Amino acid sequence: MLVTDDLGLGVKSVNYTLAAILMQAHSHAIHHFASIGYIIYQLGIELPDADFGFNPTTPKATVEKR
């Protein structure tokens, strides 16, 4: 069984192993960071990393519009 995900370096497929679990955890963590980043942004707090919460595959033009 394979697990496939896009980690910002293109789509990667790995056997369902520890590597696959870590791959999914990485992708899912970005989802949570995006929610946290949105809340922080709405509170008017500036983060030191403008890319916080954005998947590495997000086009930079989208990030710069924030």
mmCIF file as Biopython writes it, N, C-alpha, C and O atoms, coordinates in Angstrom:
data_model
#
loop_
_atom_site.group_PDB
_atom_site.id
_atom_site.type_symbol
_atom_site.label_atom_id
_atom_site.label_alt_id
_atom_site.label_comp_id
_atom_site.label_asym_id
_atom_site.label_entity_id
_atom_site.label_seq_id
_atom_site.pdbx_PDB_ins_code
_atom_site.Cartn_x
_atom_site.Cartn_y
_atom_site.Cartn_z
_atom_site.occupancy
_atom_site.B_iso_or_equiv
_atom_site.auth_seq_id
_atom_site.auth_asym_id
_atom_site.pdbx_PDB_model_num
ATOM 1   N N  . MET A ? 1  ? 0.840  -1.170 0.000  1.0 0.0 1  A 1 
ATOM 2   C CA . MET A ? 1  ? 0.000  0.000  0.000  1.0 0.0 1  A 1 
ATOM 3   C C  . MET A ? 1  ? 0.888  1.237  0.000  1.0 0.0 1  A 1 
ATOM 4   O O  . MET A ? 1  ? 1.876  1.293  0.731  1.0 0.0 1  A 1 
ATOM 5   N N  . LEU A ? 2  ? 0.535  2.240  -0.828 1.0 0.0 2  A 1 
ATOM 6   C CA . LEU A ? 2  ? 1.310  3.462  -0.934 1.0 0.0 2  A 1 
ATOM 7   C C  . LEU A ? 2  ? 0.550  4.645  -0.350 1.0 0.0 2  A 1 
ATOM 8   O O  . LEU A ? 2  ? -0.678 4.701  -0.407 1.0 0.0 2  A 1 
ATOM 9   N N  . VAL A ? 3  ? 1.294  5.582  0.207  1.0 0.0 3  A 1 
ATOM 10  C CA . VAL A ? 3  ? 0.758  6.859  0.652  1.0 0.0 3  A 1 
ATOM 11  C C  . VAL A ? 3  ? 1.387  7.911  -0.246 1.0 0.0 3  A 1 
ATOM 12  O O  . VAL A ? 3  ? 2.603  7.924  -0.436 1.0 0.0 3  A 1 
ATOM 13  N N  . THR A ? 4  ? 0.562  8.794  -0.800 1.0 0.0 4  A 1 
ATOM 14  C CA . THR A ? 4  ? 1.051  9.829  -1.708 1.0 0.0 4  A 1 
ATOM 15  C C  . THR A ? 4  ? 0.681  11.190 -1.153 1.0 0.0 4  A 1 
ATOM 16  O O  . THR A ? 4  ? -0.444 11.399 -0.699 1.0 0.0 4  A 1 
ATOM 17  N N  . ASP A ? 5  ? 1.639  12.124 -1.190 1.0 0.0 5  A 1 
ATOM 18  C CA . ASP A ? 5  ? 1.392  13.476 -0.692 1.0 0.0 5  A 1 
ATOM 19  C C  . ASP A ? 5  ? 2.329  14.434 -1.408 1.0 0.0 5  A 1 
ATOM 20  O O  . ASP A ? 5  ? 3.347  14.021 -1.963 1.0 0.0 5  A 1 
ATOM 21  N N  . ASP A ? 6  ? 1.984  15.707 -1.393 1.0 0.0 6  A 1 
ATOM 22  C CA . ASP A ? 6  ? 2.815  16.751 -1.982 1.0 0.0 6  A 1 
ATOM 23  C C  . ASP A ? 6  ? 3.463  17.516 -0.838 1.0 0.0 6  A 1 
ATOM 24  O O  . ASP A ? 6  ? 2.777  18.213 -0.090 1.0 0.0 6  A 1 
ATOM 25  N N  . LEU A ? 7  ? 4.767  17.392 -0.697 1.0 0.0 7  A 1 
ATOM 26  C CA . LEU A ? 7  ? 5.477  18.005 0.431  1.0 0.0 7  A 1 
ATOM 27  C C  . LEU A ? 7  ? 6.195  19.290 0.039  1.0 0.0 7  A 1 
ATOM 28  O O  . LEU A ? 7  ? 7.104  19.734 0.741  1.0 0.0 7  A 1 
ATOM 29  N N  . GLY A ? 8  ? 5.799  19.879 -1.063 1.0 0.0 8  A 1 
ATOM 30  C CA . GLY A ? 8  ? 6.465  21.084 -1.507 1.0 0.0 8  A 1 
ATOM 31  C C  . GLY A ? 8  ? 7.592  20.801 -2.471 1.0 0.0 8  A 1 
ATOM 32  O O  . GLY A ? 8  ? 8.157  21.724 -3.057 1.0 0.0 8  A 1 
ATOM 33  N N  . LEU A ? 9  ? 7.917  19.566 -2.640 1.0 0.0 9  A 1 
ATOM 34  C CA . LEU A ? 9  ? 8.978  19.166 -3.566 1.0 0.0 9  A 1 
ATOM 35  C C  . LEU A ? 9  ? 8.401  18.320 -4.688 1.0 0.0 9  A 1 
ATOM 36  O O  . LEU A ? 9  ? 9.136  17.619 -5.384 1.0 0.0 9  A 1 
ATOM 37  N N  . GLY A ? 10 ? 7.112  18.383 -4.860 1.0 0.0 10 A 1 
ATOM 38  C CA . GLY A ? 10 ? 6.437  17.544 -5.836 1.0 0.0 10 A 1 
ATOM 39  C C  . GLY A ? 10 ? 5.772  16.376 -5.129 1.0 0.0 10 A 1 
ATOM 40  O O  . GLY A ? 10 ? 5.990  16.139 -3.941 1.0 0.0 10 A 1 
ATOM 41  N N  . VAL A ? 11 ? 4.972  15.665 -5.871 1.0 0.0 11 A 1 
ATOM 42  C CA . VAL A ? 11 ? 4.243  14.534 -5.294 1.0 0.0 11 A 1 
ATOM 43  C C  . VAL A ? 11 ? 5.216  13.390 -5.023 1.0 0.0 11 A 1 
ATOM 44  O O  . VAL A ? 11 ? 6.005  13.001 -5.885 1.0 0.0 11 A 1 
ATOM 45  N N  . LYS A ? 12 ? 5.139  12.870 -3.816 1.0 0.0 12 A 1 
ATOM 46  C CA . LYS A ? 12 ? 5.987  11.756 -3.398 1.0 0.0 12 A 1 
ATOM 47  C C  . LYS A ? 12 ? 5.101  10.611 -2.960 1.0 0.0 12 A 1 
ATOM 48  O O  . LYS A ? 12 ? 4.071  10.826 -2.321 1.0 0.0 12 A 1 
ATOM 49  N N  . SER A ? 13 ? 5.493  9.401  -3.299 1.0 0.0 13 A 1 
ATOM 50  C CA . SER A ? 13 ? 4.783  8.200  -2.856 1.0 0.0 13 A 1 
ATOM 51  C C  . SER A ? 13 ? 5.747  7.317  -2.094 1.0 0.0 13 A 1 
ATOM 52  O O  . SER A ? 13 ? 6.880  7.097  -2.523 1.0 0.0 13 A 1 
ATOM 53  N N  . VAL A ? 14 ? 5.291  6.814  -0.962 1.0 0.0 14 A 1 
ATOM 54  C CA . VAL A ? 14 ? 6.120  5.924  -0.156 1.0 0.0 14 A 1 
ATOM 55  C C  . VAL A ? 14 ? 5.246  4.782  0.349  1.0 0.0 14 A 1 
ATOM 56  O O  . VAL A ? 14 ? 4.028  4.915  0.464  1.0 0.0 14 A 1 
ATOM 57  N N  . ASN A ? 15 ? 5.883  3.674  0.644  1.0 0.0 15 A 1 
ATOM 58  C CA . ASN A ? 15 ? 5.157  2.562  1.239  1.0 0.0 15 A 1 
ATOM 59  C C  . ASN A ? 15 ? 4.617  2.990  2.593  1.0 0.0 15 A 1 
ATOM 60  O O  . ASN A ? 15 ? 5.189  3.862  3.248  1.0 0.0 15 A 1 
ATOM 61  N N  . TYR A ? 16 ? 3.532  2.386  3.006  1.0 0.0 16 A 1 
ATOM 62  C CA . TYR A ? 16 ? 2.914  2.714  4.284  1.0 0.0 16 A 1 
ATOM 63  C C  . TYR A ? 16 ? 3.830  2.239  5.395  1.0 0.0 16 A 1 
ATOM 64  O O  . TYR A ? 16 ? 3.740  1.100  5.853  1.0 0.0 16 A 1 
ATOM 65  N N  . THR A ? 17 ? 4.706  3.125  5.818  1.0 0.0 17 A 1 
ATOM 66  C CA . THR A ? 17 ? 5.718  2.846  6.841  1.0 0.0 17 A 1 
ATOM 67  C C  . THR A ? 17 ? 5.820  4.066  7.749  1.0 0.0 17 A 1 
ATOM 68  O O  . THR A ? 17 ? 4.990  4.973  7.678  1.0 0.0 17 A 1 
ATOM 69  N N  . LEU A ? 18 ? 6.820  4.082  8.585  1.0 0.0 18 A 1 
ATOM 70  C CA . LEU A ? 18 ? 7.067  5.250  9.428  1.0 0.0 18 A 1 
ATOM 71  C C  . LEU A ? 18 ? 7.275  6.485  8.552  1.0 0.0 18 A 1 
ATOM 72  O O  . LEU A ? 18 ? 6.800  7.569  8.892  1.0 0.0 18 A 1 
ATOM 73  N N  . ALA A ? 19 ? 7.971  6.336  7.444  1.0 0.0 19 A 1 
ATOM 74  C CA . ALA A ? 19 ? 8.201  7.462  6.534  1.0 0.0 19 A 1 
ATOM 75  C C  . ALA A ? 19 ? 6.874  8.021  6.028  1.0 0.0 19 A 1 
ATOM 76  O O  . ALA A ? 19 ? 6.702  9.237  5.941  1.0 0.0 19 A 1 
ATOM 77  N N  . ALA A ? 20 ? 5.945  7.144  5.697  1.0 0.0 20 A 1 
ATOM 78  C CA . ALA A ? 20 ? 4.635  7.584  5.207  1.0 0.0 20 A 1 
ATOM 79  C C  . ALA A ? 20 ? 3.875  8.336  6.300  1.0 0.0 20 A 1 
ATOM 80  O O  . ALA A ? 20 ? 3.235  9.352  6.033  1.0 0.0 20 A 1 
ATOM 81  N N  . ILE A ? 21 ? 3.949  7.843  7.495  1.0 0.0 21 A 1 
ATOM 82  C CA . ILE A ? 21 ? 3.262  8.493  8.612  1.0 0.0 21 A 1 
ATOM 83  C C  . ILE A ? 21 ? 3.856  9.883  8.857  1.0 0.0 21 A 1 
ATOM 84  O O  . ILE A ? 21 ? 3.115  10.840 9.079  1.0 0.0 21 A 1 
ATOM 85  N N  . LEU A ? 22 ? 5.171  9.999  8.820  1.0 0.0 22 A 1 
ATOM 86  C CA . LEU A ? 22 ? 5.820  11.292 9.018  1.0 0.0 22 A 1 
ATOM 87  C C  . LEU A ? 22 ? 5.488  12.251 7.876  1.0 0.0 22 A 1 
ATOM 88  O O  . LEU A ? 22 ? 5.319  13.450 8.099  1.0 0.0 22 A 1 
ATOM 89  N N  . MET A ? 23 ? 5.395  11.732 6.669  1.0 0.0 23 A 1 
ATOM 90  C CA . MET A ? 23 ? 5.045  12.539 5.506  1.0 0.0 23 A 1 
ATOM 91  C C  . MET A ? 23 ? 3.648  13.141 5.689  1.0 0.0 23 A 1 
ATOM 92  O O  . MET A ? 23 ? 3.446  14.330 5.443  1.0 0.0 23 A 1 
ATOM 93  N N  . GLN A ? 24 ? 2.708  12.338 6.112  1.0 0.0 24 A 1 
ATOM 94  C CA . GLN A ? 24 ? 1.338  12.809 6.338  1.0 0.0 24 A 1 
ATOM 95  C C  . GLN A ? 24 ? 1.280  13.789 7.508  1.0 0.0 24 A 1 
ATOM 96  O O  . GLN A ? 24 ? 0.559  14.785 7.447  1.0 0.0 24 A 1 
ATOM 97  N N  . ALA A ? 25 ? 2.029  13.516 8.565  1.0 0.0 25 A 1 
ATOM 98  C CA . ALA A ? 25 ? 2.043  14.409 9.731  1.0 0.0 25 A 1 
ATOM 99  C C  . ALA A ? 25 ? 2.563  15.794 9.337  1.0 0.0 25 A 1 
ATOM 100 O O  . ALA A ? 25 ? 2.041  16.811 9.794  1.0 0.0 25 A 1 
ATOM 101 N N  . HIS A ? 26 ? 3.584  15.828 8.494  1.0 0.0 26 A 1 
ATOM 102 C CA . HIS A ? 26 ? 4.151  17.096 8.028  1.0 0.0 26 A 1 
ATOM 103 C C  . HIS A ? 26 ? 3.092  17.894 7.271  1.0 0.0 26 A 1 
ATOM 104 O O  . HIS A ? 26 ? 2.900  19.082 7.531  1.0 0.0 26 A 1 
ATOM 105 N N  . SER A ? 27 ? 2.425  17.256 6.361  1.0 0.0 27 A 1 
ATOM 106 C CA . SER A ? 27 ? 1.404  17.919 5.561  1.0 0.0 27 A 1 
ATOM 107 C C  . SER A ? 27 ? 0.250  18.405 6.437  1.0 0.0 27 A 1 
ATOM 108 O O  . SER A ? 27 ? -0.247 19.515 6.248  1.0 0.0 27 A 1 
ATOM 109 N N  . HIS A ? 28 ? -0.169 17.597 7.373  1.0 0.0 28 A 1 
ATOM 110 C CA . HIS A ? 28 ? -1.290 17.948 8.240  1.0 0.0 28 A 1 
ATOM 111 C C  . HIS A ? 28 ? -0.916 19.081 9.202  1.0 0.0 28 A 1 
ATOM 112 O O  . HIS A ? 28 ? -1.756 19.917 9.533  1.0 0.0 28 A 1 
ATOM 113 N N  . ALA A ? 29 ? 0.335  19.108 9.647  1.0 0.0 29 A 1 
ATOM 114 C CA . ALA A ? 29 ? 0.780  20.177 10.546 1.0 0.0 29 A 1 
ATOM 115 C C  . ALA A ? 29 ? 0.681  21.531 9.854  1.0 0.0 29 A 1 
ATOM 116 O O  . ALA A ? 29 ? 0.300  22.519 10.481 1.0 0.0 29 A 1 
ATOM 117 N N  . ILE A ? 30 ? 1.019  21.587 8.562  1.0 0.0 30 A 1 
ATOM 118 C CA . ILE A ? 30 ? 0.922  22.845 7.822  1.0 0.0 30 A 1 
ATOM 119 C C  . ILE A ? 30 ? -0.521 23.333 7.825  1.0 0.0 30 A 1 
ATOM 120 O O  . ILE A ? 30 ? -0.774 24.534 7.919  1.0 0.0 30 A 1 
ATOM 121 N N  . HIS A ? 31 ? -1.463 22.406 7.721  1.0 0.0 31 A 1 
ATOM 122 C CA . HIS A ? 31 ? -2.891 22.752 7.773  1.0 0.0 31 A 1 
ATOM 123 C C  . HIS A ? 31 ? -3.212 23.454 9.102  1.0 0.0 31 A 1 
ATOM 124 O O  . HIS A ? 31 ? -3.920 24.461 9.114  1.0 0.0 31 A 1 
ATOM 125 N N  . HIS A ? 32 ? -2.705 22.936 10.193 1.0 0.0 32 A 1 
ATOM 126 C CA . HIS A ? 32 ? -2.951 23.548 11.502 1.0 0.0 32 A 1 
ATOM 127 C C  . HIS A ? 32 ? -2.233 24.880 11.628 1.0 0.0 32 A 1 
ATOM 128 O O  . HIS A ? 32 ? -2.781 25.828 12.191 1.0 0.0 32 A 1 
ATOM 129 N N  . PHE A ? 33 ? -1.009 24.965 11.109 1.0 0.0 33 A 1 
ATOM 130 C CA . PHE A ? 33 ? -0.268 26.224 11.147 1.0 0.0 33 A 1 
ATOM 131 C C  . PHE A ? 33 ? -1.025 27.309 10.375 1.0 0.0 33 A 1 
ATOM 132 O O  . PHE A ? 33 ? -1.020 28.474 10.771 1.0 0.0 33 A 1 
ATOM 133 N N  . ALA A ? 34 ? -1.678 26.921 9.269  1.0 0.0 34 A 1 
ATOM 134 C CA . ALA A ? 34 ? -2.452 27.892 8.495  1.0 0.0 34 A 1 
ATOM 135 C C  . ALA A ? 34 ? -3.594 28.462 9.330  1.0 0.0 34 A 1 
ATOM 136 O O  . ALA A ? 34 ? -3.852 29.665 9.289  1.0 0.0 34 A 1 
ATOM 137 N N  . SER A ? 35 ? -4.270 27.619 10.078 1.0 0.0 35 A 1 
ATOM 138 C CA . SER A ? 35 ? -5.360 28.091 10.947 1.0 0.0 35 A 1 
ATOM 139 C C  . SER A ? 35 ? -4.827 29.026 12.030 1.0 0.0 35 A 1 
ATOM 140 O O  . SER A ? 35 ? -5.417 30.071 12.305 1.0 0.0 35 A 1 
ATOM 141 N N  . ILE A ? 36 ? -3.727 28.648 12.630 1.0 0.0 36 A 1 
ATOM 142 C CA . ILE A ? 36 ? -3.119 29.482 13.672 1.0 0.0 36 A 1 
ATOM 143 C C  . ILE A ? 36 ? -2.659 30.812 13.077 1.0 0.0 36 A 1 
ATOM 144 O O  . ILE A ? 36 ? -2.869 31.870 13.671 1.0 0.0 36 A 1 
ATOM 145 N N  . GLY A ? 37 ? -2.033 30.750 11.903 1.0 0.0 37 A 1 
ATOM 146 C CA . GLY A ? 37 ? -1.561 31.964 11.234 1.0 0.0 37 A 1 
ATOM 147 C C  . GLY A ? 37 ? -2.695 32.923 10.925 1.0 0.0 37 A 1 
ATOM 148 O O  . GLY A ? 37 ? -2.542 34.137 11.061 1.0 0.0 37 A 1 
ATOM 149 N N  . TYR A ? 38 ? -3.834 32.382 10.509 1.0 0.0 38 A 1 
ATOM 150 C CA . TYR A ? 38 ? -5.002 33.212 10.206 1.0 0.0 38 A 1 
ATOM 151 C C  . TYR A ? 38 ? -5.494 33.934 11.469 1.0 0.0 38 A 1 
ATOM 152 O O  . TYR A ? 38 ? -5.791 35.128 11.436 1.0 0.0 38 A 1 
ATOM 153 N N  . ILE A ? 39 ? -5.571 33.213 12.547 1.0 0.0 39 A 1 
ATOM 154 C CA . ILE A ? 39 ? -6.026 33.814 13.807 1.0 0.0 39 A 1 
ATOM 155 C C  . ILE A ? 39 ? -5.053 34.902 14.254 1.0 0.0 39 A 1 
ATOM 156 O O  . ILE A ? 39 ? -5.473 35.991 14.646 1.0 0.0 39 A 1 
ATOM 157 N N  . ILE A ? 40 ? -3.774 34.613 14.197 1.0 0.0 40 A 1 
ATOM 158 C CA . ILE A ? 40 ? -2.765 35.595 14.607 1.0 0.0 40 A 1 
ATOM 159 C C  . ILE A ? 40 ? -2.838 36.839 13.719 1.0 0.0 40 A 1 
ATOM 160 O O  . ILE A ? 40 ? -2.747 37.965 14.208 1.0 0.0 40 A 1 
ATOM 161 N N  . TYR A ? 41 ? -3.004 36.626 12.410 1.0 0.0 41 A 1 
ATOM 162 C CA . TYR A ? 41 ? -3.124 37.742 11.466 1.0 0.0 41 A 1 
ATOM 163 C C  . TYR A ? 41 ? -4.349 38.600 11.803 1.0 0.0 41 A 1 
ATOM 164 O O  . TYR A ? 41 ? -4.266 39.828 11.785 1.0 0.0 41 A 1 
ATOM 165 N N  . GLN A ? 42 ? -5.485 37.961 12.110 1.0 0.0 42 A 1 
ATOM 166 C CA . GLN A ? 42 ? -6.707 38.689 12.446 1.0 0.0 42 A 1 
ATOM 167 C C  . GLN A ? 42 ? -6.561 39.483 13.746 1.0 0.0 42 A 1 
ATOM 168 O O  . GLN A ? 42 ? -7.235 40.495 13.939 1.0 0.0 42 A 1 
ATOM 169 N N  . LEU A ? 43 ? -5.691 39.029 14.621 1.0 0.0 43 A 1 
ATOM 170 C CA . LEU A ? 43 ? -5.435 39.740 15.879 1.0 0.0 43 A 1 
ATOM 171 C C  . LEU A ? 43 ? -4.456 40.900 15.697 1.0 0.0 43 A 1 
ATOM 172 O O  . LEU A ? 43 ? -4.194 41.660 16.628 1.0 0.0 43 A 1 
ATOM 173 N N  . GLY A ? 44 ? -3.919 41.021 14.473 1.0 0.0 44 A 1 
ATOM 174 C CA . GLY A ? 44 ? -2.991 42.111 14.183 1.0 0.0 44 A 1 
ATOM 175 C C  . GLY A ? 44 ? -1.577 41.870 14.662 1.0 0.0 44 A 1 
ATOM 176 O O  . GLY A ? 44 ? -0.782 42.804 14.764 1.0 0.0 44 A 1 
ATOM 177 N N  . ILE A ? 45 ? -1.263 40.629 14.956 1.0 0.0 45 A 1 
ATOM 178 C CA . ILE A ? 45 ? 0.089  40.283 15.414 1.0 0.0 45 A 1 
ATOM 179 C C  . ILE A ? 45 ? 0.934  39.921 14.198 1.0 0.0 45 A 1 
ATOM 180 O O  . ILE A ? 45 ? 0.514  39.131 13.353 1.0 0.0 45 A 1 
ATOM 181 N N  . GLU A ? 46 ? 2.117  40.498 14.118 1.0 0.0 46 A 1 
ATOM 182 C CA . GLU A ? 46 ? 3.001  40.219 12.996 1.0 0.0 46 A 1 
ATOM 183 C C  . GLU A ? 46 ? 3.939  39.070 13.349 1.0 0.0 46 A 1 
ATOM 184 O O  . GLU A ? 46 ? 4.610  39.091 14.381 1.0 0.0 46 A 1 
ATOM 185 N N  . LEU A ? 47 ? 3.973  38.082 12.485 1.0 0.0 47 A 1 
ATOM 186 C CA . LEU A ? 47 ? 4.875  36.946 12.681 1.0 0.0 47 A 1 
ATOM 187 C C  . LEU A ? 47 ? 6.219  37.235 12.029 1.0 0.0 47 A 1 
ATOM 188 O O  . LEU A ? 47 ? 6.267  37.908 10.999 1.0 0.0 47 A 1 
ATOM 189 N N  . PRO A ? 48 ? 7.311  36.745 12.603 1.0 0.0 48 A 1 
ATOM 190 C CA . PRO A ? 48 ? 8.622  36.984 12.001 1.0 0.0 48 A 1 
ATOM 191 C C  . PRO A ? 48 ? 8.813  36.245 10.672 1.0 0.0 48 A 1 
ATOM 192 O O  . PRO A ? 48 ? 9.708  36.589 9.900  1.0 0.0 48 A 1 
ATOM 193 N N  . ASP A ? 49 ? 7.987  35.238 10.402 1.0 0.0 49 A 1 
ATOM 194 C CA . ASP A ? 49 ? 8.100  34.457 9.165  1.0 0.0 49 A 1 
ATOM 195 C C  . ASP A ? 49 ? 6.817  34.643 8.355  1.0 0.0 49 A 1 
ATOM 196 O O  . ASP A ? 49 ? 5.769  34.105 8.712  1.0 0.0 49 A 1 
ATOM 197 N N  . ALA A ? 50 ? 6.902  35.402 7.270  1.0 0.0 50 A 1 
ATOM 198 C CA . ALA A ? 50 ? 5.720  35.696 6.450  1.0 0.0 50 A 1 
ATOM 199 C C  . ALA A ? 50 ? 5.142  34.447 5.789  1.0 0.0 50 A 1 
ATOM 200 O O  . ALA A ? 50 ? 3.990  34.459 5.357  1.0 0.0 50 A 1 
ATOM 201 N N  . ASP A ? 51 ? 5.920  33.375 5.704  1.0 0.0 51 A 1 
ATOM 202 C CA . ASP A ? 51 ? 5.455  32.137 5.073  1.0 0.0 51 A 1 
ATOM 203 C C  . ASP A ? 51 ? 4.809  31.171 6.065  1.0 0.0 51 A 1 
ATOM 204 O O  . ASP A ? 51 ? 4.412  30.072 5.678  1.0 0.0 51 A 1 
ATOM 205 N N  . PHE A ? 52 ? 4.698  31.555 7.323  1.0 0.0 52 A 1 
ATOM 206 C CA . PHE A ? 52 ? 4.131  30.667 8.335  1.0 0.0 52 A 1 
ATOM 207 C C  . PHE A ? 52 ? 2.727  30.229 7.925  1.0 0.0 52 A 1 
ATOM 208 O O  . PHE A ? 52 ? 1.877  31.059 7.604  1.0 0.0 52 A 1 
ATOM 209 N N  . GLY A ? 53 ? 2.497  28.938 7.940  1.0 0.0 53 A 1 
ATOM 210 C CA . GLY A ? 53 ? 1.185  28.394 7.622  1.0 0.0 53 A 1 
ATOM 211 C C  . GLY A ? 53 ? 0.921  28.179 6.152  1.0 0.0 53 A 1 
ATOM 212 O O  . GLY A ? 53 ? -0.148 27.694 5.780  1.0 0.0 53 A 1 
ATOM 213 N N  . PHE A ? 54 ? 1.877  28.532 5.307  1.0 0.0 54 A 1 
ATOM 214 C CA . PHE A ? 54 ? 1.724  28.303 3.878  1.0 0.0 54 A 1 
ATOM 215 C C  . PHE A ? 54 ? 2.495  27.062 3.470  1.0 0.0 54 A 1 
ATOM 216 O O  . PHE A ? 54 ? 3.648  26.877 3.861  1.0 0.0 54 A 1 
ATOM 217 N N  . ASN A ? 55 ? 1.853  26.220 2.685  1.0 0.0 55 A 1 
ATOM 218 C CA . ASN A ? 55 ? 2.538  25.057 2.132  1.0 0.0 55 A 1 
ATOM 219 C C  . ASN A ? 55 ? 3.649  25.563 1.220  1.0 0.0 55 A 1 
ATOM 220 O O  . ASN A ? 55 ? 3.454  26.549 0.510  1.0 0.0 55 A 1 
ATOM 221 N N  . PRO A ? 56 ? 4.808  24.912 1.223  1.0 0.0 56 A 1 
ATOM 222 C CA . PRO A ? 56 ? 5.899  25.347 0.344  1.0 0.0 56 A 1 
ATOM 223 C C  . PRO A ? 56 ? 5.507  25.416 -1.130 1.0 0.0 56 A 1 
ATOM 224 O O  . PRO A ? 56 ? 6.188  26.079 -1.912 1.0 0.0 56 A 1 
ATOM 225 N N  . THR A ? 57 ? 4.433  24.750 -1.520 1.0 0.0 57 A 1 
ATOM 226 C CA . THR A ? 57 ? 4.001  24.792 -2.917 1.0 0.0 57 A 1 
ATOM 227 C C  . THR A ? 57 ? 3.092  25.973 -3.213 1.0 0.0 57 A 1 
ATOM 228 O O  . THR A ? 57 ? 2.723  26.187 -4.367 1.0 0.0 57 A 1 
ATOM 229 N N  . THR A ? 58 ? 2.718  26.757 -2.180 1.0 0.0 58 A 1 
ATOM 230 C CA . THR A ? 58 ? 1.872  27.925 -2.396 1.0 0.0 58 A 1 
ATOM 231 C C  . THR A ? 58 ? 2.646  28.948 -3.219 1.0 0.0 58 A 1 
ATOM 232 O O  . THR A ? 58 ? 3.769  29.304 -2.863 1.0 0.0 58 A 1 
ATOM 233 N N  . PRO A ? 59 ? 2.058  29.425 -4.313 1.0 0.0 59 A 1 
ATOM 234 C CA . PRO A ? 59 ? 2.777  30.428 -5.133 1.0 0.0 59 A 1 
ATOM 235 C C  . PRO A ? 59 ? 3.118  31.658 -4.304 1.0 0.0 59 A 1 
ATOM 236 O O  . PRO A ? 59 ? 2.293  32.129 -3.520 1.0 0.0 59 A 1 
ATOM 237 N N  . LYS A ? 60 ? 4.316  32.174 -4.472 1.0 0.0 60 A 1 
ATOM 238 C CA . LYS A ? 60 ? 4.769  33.324 -3.696 1.0 0.0 60 A 1 
ATOM 239 C C  . LYS A ? 60 ? 3.890  34.552 -3.904 1.0 0.0 60 A 1 
ATOM 240 O O  . LYS A ? 60 ? 3.761  35.367 -2.991 1.0 0.0 60 A 1 
ATOM 241 N N  . ALA A ? 61 ? 3.284  34.706 -5.075 1.0 0.0 61 A 1 
ATOM 242 C CA . ALA A ? 61 ? 2.416  35.854 -5.333 1.0 0.0 61 A 1 
ATOM 243 C C  . ALA A ? 61 ? 1.256  35.867 -4.338 1.0 0.0 61 A 1 
ATOM 244 O O  . ALA A ? 61 ? 0.825  36.937 -3.909 1.0 0.0 61 A 1 
ATOM 245 N N  . THR A ? 62 ? 0.751  34.697 -3.968 1.0 0.0 62 A 1 
ATOM 246 C CA . THR A ? 62 ? -0.337 34.607 -2.998 1.0 0.0 62 A 1 
ATOM 247 C C  . THR A ? 62 ? 0.145  35.041 -1.619 1.0 0.0 62 A 1 
ATOM 248 O O  . THR A ? 62 ? -0.557 35.768 -0.916 1.0 0.0 62 A 1 
ATOM 249 N N  . VAL A ? 63 ? 1.333  34.602 -1.231 1.0 0.0 63 A 1 
ATOM 250 C CA . VAL A ? 63 ? 1.884  34.947 0.073  1.0 0.0 63 A 1 
ATOM 251 C C  . VAL A ? 63 ? 2.128  36.446 0.160  1.0 0.0 63 A 1 
ATOM 252 O O  . VAL A ? 63 ? 1.864  37.055 1.197  1.0 0.0 63 A 1 
ATOM 253 N N  . GLU A ? 64 ? 2.632  37.055 -0.921 1.0 0.0 64 A 1 
ATOM 254 C CA . GLU A ? 64 ? 2.964  38.470 -0.907 1.0 0.0 64 A 1 
ATOM 255 C C  . GLU A ? 64 ? 1.736  39.361 -0.851 1.0 0.0 64 A 1 
ATOM 256 O O  . GLU A ? 64 ? 1.855  40.523 -0.461 1.0 0.0 64 A 1 
ATOM 257 N N  . LYS A ? 65 ? 0.556  38.863 -1.225 1.0 0.0 65 A 1 
ATOM 258 C CA . LYS A ? 65 ? -0.669 39.649 -1.193 1.0 0.0 65 A 1 
ATOM 259 C C  . LYS A ? 65 ? -1.197 39.848 0.214  1.0 0.0 65 A 1 
ATOM 260 O O  . LYS A ? 65 ? -2.019 40.737 0.439  1.0 0.0 65 A 1 
ATOM 261 N N  . ARG A ? 66 ? -0.751 39.048 1.164  1.0 0.0 66 A 1 
ATOM 262 C CA . ARG A ? 66 ? -1.227 39.156 2.545  1.0 0.0 66 A 1 
ATOM 263 C C  . ARG A ? 66 ? -0.944 40.469 3.103  1.0 0.0 66 A 1 
ATOM 264 O O  . ARG A ? 66 ? -1.277 40.734 4.258  1.0 0.0 66 A 1 
#
